[in-house]
Amino acid sequence: MDELAWLFMSRYEVPGLSVAIARHGQFVYRKAFGWANQDAGERATPSSLFRIASVSKPITSVTIFTLIEKNRLNLNDFVFGRNGILGFDYGSSYPDRVQRITIEHLLMHTCGGWPNDDADLMFFDNDISQADLIKSAVHEEPLQYEPGAHWAYSNFGYCILGRVVENLSRQTTSNTFSRMCLQNAA
């Protein structure tokens, strides 16, 4: 396994990674390679947190569809506002377009804005909390399109879906960990 990890890192210029294999709930292999933070000289450990990129999007989608199967959610459910799953958690009011965003829009990357581009909100400020990031985005980053009218890959849309999952499951994750899981290294 060690040789495969080093070959992978060399071939794809990966500065660091952590590999864990479990069987029956017990680790049978757990090792880190390279750097957790090369600039700071911090070596990777098995406990190092790394971005998992878009691997988290299918996991989030499966979780959303599991909630749908349990009749706790519907694709047409609104996300923000009076009838939204997140209600007014991120402000006392929202722009009209934001209030029309549905679960389906977020899943299908058709929410109307917040694209994965040079200004991707998920990479803007790693020190800001999830709540502050969402508050800022929904009020200060206007949607360029009507929800459902335009496709644009959106890391931030999946960040919002993560908050939907937290809300409906009544389980929270630390801002740092959920942020890393929902980011996309694109």
Legacy VTK file of the C-alpha trace (Angstrom):
# vtk DataFile Version 3.0
C-alpha trace
ASCII
DATASET POLYDATA
POINTS 186 float
0.000 0.000 0.000
2.843 2.390 0.836
4.347 2.039 -2.623
0.972 2.646 -4.303
0.402 5.774 -2.217
3.805 7.236 -3.091
3.346 6.369 -6.793
-0.087 8.050 -6.818
1.312 11.150 -5.108
4.197 11.349 -7.547
2.096 10.792 -10.664
-0.568 13.385 -9.746
1.649 15.814 -7.810
-0.311 15.290 -4.596
1.498 16.873 -1.641
-0.146 14.666 0.993
-2.777 12.046 1.665
-4.088 9.752 4.330
-5.273 6.201 3.706
-7.479 4.188 6.030
-8.953 0.756 5.513
-11.406 -0.703 7.984
-12.963 -4.125 8.321
-15.820 -4.886 10.673
-15.459 -1.439 12.208
-11.761 -1.815 12.992
-8.828 -0.223 11.203
-6.666 -2.781 9.440
-4.486 -0.132 7.780
-4.057 3.531 8.641
-1.191 5.669 7.432
-0.435 9.180 6.170
1.993 10.291 3.496
3.598 13.644 2.676
2.333 16.979 3.920
-0.862 18.184 5.569
0.383 21.751 5.016
3.549 21.935 2.980
4.000 25.707 3.426
3.892 25.367 7.225
6.066 22.226 7.195
3.259 20.199 8.771
3.516 16.483 8.008
0.368 14.527 7.266
-0.941 12.225 9.977
-3.781 9.703 9.887
-5.887 12.354 11.641
-5.142 15.141 9.148
-8.198 16.668 7.515
-8.098 17.053 3.740
-10.575 18.368 1.254
-12.465 15.474 -0.204
-13.555 17.519 -3.192
-16.654 16.503 -5.065
-16.730 13.053 -3.481
-18.962 14.694 -0.885
-21.607 15.680 -3.440
-22.846 12.111 -4.110
-22.828 11.462 -0.357
-24.895 14.596 0.205
-27.244 13.598 -2.628
-27.762 10.107 -1.207
-28.520 11.645 2.184
-31.052 14.030 0.619
-32.748 11.180 -1.251
-32.803 9.090 1.919
-34.673 11.940 3.619
-37.044 12.033 0.635
-37.665 8.273 0.915
-38.475 8.770 4.610
-41.010 11.471 3.634
-39.064 14.122 5.509
-38.269 16.092 2.379
-39.488 16.686 -1.181
-37.577 17.820 -4.267
-39.975 20.765 -4.613
-39.500 21.974 -1.035
-38.280 25.528 -0.755
-35.033 26.090 1.111
-35.307 29.675 2.399
-38.095 31.875 3.687
-41.455 31.363 5.379
-42.102 27.989 3.722
-38.456 26.967 3.470
-36.701 24.192 5.326
-34.078 26.631 6.606
-36.741 29.274 7.180
-35.201 32.507 8.401
-32.077 30.940 9.912
-29.907 33.157 7.708
-31.788 36.449 7.827
-35.136 38.012 8.569
-35.933 38.231 4.851
-34.467 37.065 1.540
-34.382 38.322 -2.040
-37.265 36.944 -4.143
-35.081 34.622 -6.233
-33.453 33.139 -3.127
-36.908 32.348 -1.719
-37.720 30.371 -4.889
-34.734 27.988 -4.602
-35.833 24.373 -4.124
-33.992 21.241 -3.077
-34.043 20.110 -6.704
-32.396 23.351 -7.860
-29.526 22.825 -5.428
-29.112 19.139 -6.332
-29.135 19.893 -10.064
-26.881 22.984 -9.883
-29.689 25.188 -11.195
-30.236 27.505 -8.221
-29.517 30.576 -10.345
-26.099 31.604 -9.078
-23.106 31.002 -6.833
-21.104 29.135 -9.518
-17.799 27.332 -9.209
-15.612 30.028 -10.742
-12.781 32.347 -9.670
-15.113 33.890 -7.071
-16.400 30.567 -5.657
-17.763 31.428 -2.239
-16.497 28.166 -0.744
-12.909 29.311 -1.243
-13.333 32.950 -0.296
-12.630 32.982 3.442
-11.875 29.778 5.317
-12.160 31.544 8.679
-15.818 32.543 8.276
-18.462 30.279 9.819
-20.972 28.393 7.683
-23.782 30.566 9.035
-21.980 33.820 8.259
-21.002 32.586 4.805
-24.597 31.701 3.952
-25.971 34.958 5.435
-23.496 36.954 3.401
-24.105 35.044 0.176
-27.894 35.087 0.176
-27.957 38.828 0.899
-24.860 40.135 -0.878
-24.344 37.788 -3.839
-27.435 38.203 -6.031
-28.546 35.281 -8.148
-27.835 36.004 -11.812
-30.679 33.787 -13.042
-34.118 32.673 -12.016
-33.843 29.349 -10.120
-34.254 26.471 -12.559
-33.380 28.539 -15.649
-29.591 28.103 -15.842
-27.093 25.344 -14.980
-23.847 26.240 -13.194
-21.845 23.830 -11.046
-22.186 25.118 -7.484
-20.092 24.044 -4.510
-21.997 26.559 -2.408
-25.309 24.965 -3.379
-24.123 21.730 -1.811
-23.003 23.638 1.264
-26.610 24.750 1.620
-27.816 21.165 1.124
-25.523 20.192 3.992
-27.355 22.666 6.207
-30.677 21.162 5.057
-29.435 17.724 6.125
-28.297 19.112 9.491
-31.646 20.816 10.002
-33.735 17.749 9.210
-31.488 15.262 11.005
-31.012 17.587 13.973
-27.346 16.677 13.891
-24.622 19.266 13.537
-21.075 19.022 12.373
-18.245 21.362 13.203
-17.986 24.278 10.790
-14.416 23.364 9.939
-15.108 19.729 9.110
-18.321 20.318 7.162
-16.651 23.147 5.244
-13.816 20.856 4.210
-16.210 18.097 3.218
-18.347 20.356 1.108
-15.597 22.188 -0.673
-14.526 21.179 -4.124
-10.907 21.259 -5.111
-12.098 21.544 -8.728
LINES 1 187
186 0 1 2 3 4 5 6 7 8 9 10 11 12 13 14 15 16 17 18 19 20 21 22 23 24 25 26 27 28 29 30 31 32 33 34 35 36 37 38 39 40 41 42 43 44 45 46 47 48 49 50 51 52 53 54 55 56 57 58 59 60 61 62 63 64 65 66 67 68 69 70 71 72 73 74 75 76 77 78 79 80 81 82 83 84 85 86 87 88 89 90 91 92 93 94 95 96 97 98 99 100 101 102 103 104 105 106 107 108 109 110 111 112 113 114 115 116 117 118 119 120 121 122 123 124 125 126 127 128 129 130 131 132 133 134 135 136 137 138 139 140 141 142 143 144 145 146 147 148 149 150 151 152 153 154 155 156 157 158 159 160 161 162 163 164 165 166 167 168 169 170 171 172 173 174 175 176 177 178 179 180 181 182 183 184 185
